[in-house]
Amino acid sequence: MHKTRTLVVDDDPDLVALIRSLLGKAFDSRGARSGQEALQILEDWPADLVILDLVMSGLDGFAVCQQIRQQSTVPILVLSGRQSDQDKVRALDLGADDYLTKPFSREELLARIRALLRRARQSLSSAPVLEDGRIRIDFGKRLVAVDGQEVRLTPTEYGLLEQLATNPGKLMTHSILLQRVWGPEYRNELDYLRVFIRRLRRKIERDPAEPQYILTEPRAGYRFRAPNHSL
């Protein structure tokens, strides 16, 4: 049976050892004490999950997150002592999928990990292909292409797009999207939703500032305008 490959990146060796211990034998885990070491490990050891600290000497967690996202859609859980909204939004904007602050409980850490892996391993949808002359979403294969080129989406990005695109024209409220994509405990995390909507628009819209597909309903939520669907 395939064990979940998890890379724990933190310059505190005791914390790395603790997290690896909490993960237990069900995970194939490795540790890295610097951002550069983490990137080197990922070149030869494709992880299923990265747990990443932000404050490290040399290459910090923000830079590591950005570099990982340039070549991989692996789920990234930031685990940091930084608690400001600005740090959270910056990390999410650079490609992180979730953000947990230190100190943390074992139960919450494992719950966050399960949620990330659940999104990554979600069973294939039987919904049809949605396409026009520019965008194509194959829900069966979980593939998205824009102008004929495949667009790499993280599991969280795809989950959000799937919720929107399989409900064309329907108002999807902030609360509904947060609960369906992240889980009920995230229903008030509007920053998460706004960051991921920005990320999706950058990947699928011709002009993210003037979106054609993902439309904002002020103070309410978002609508997806499907190809050839007028609102």
Summary of the structure (lengths in Angstrom):
residues: 231
radius of gyration: 18.0
end to end distance: 47.8
largest distance: 56.4
contacts: 691
relative contact order: 0.10
helix: 39%
strand: 21%
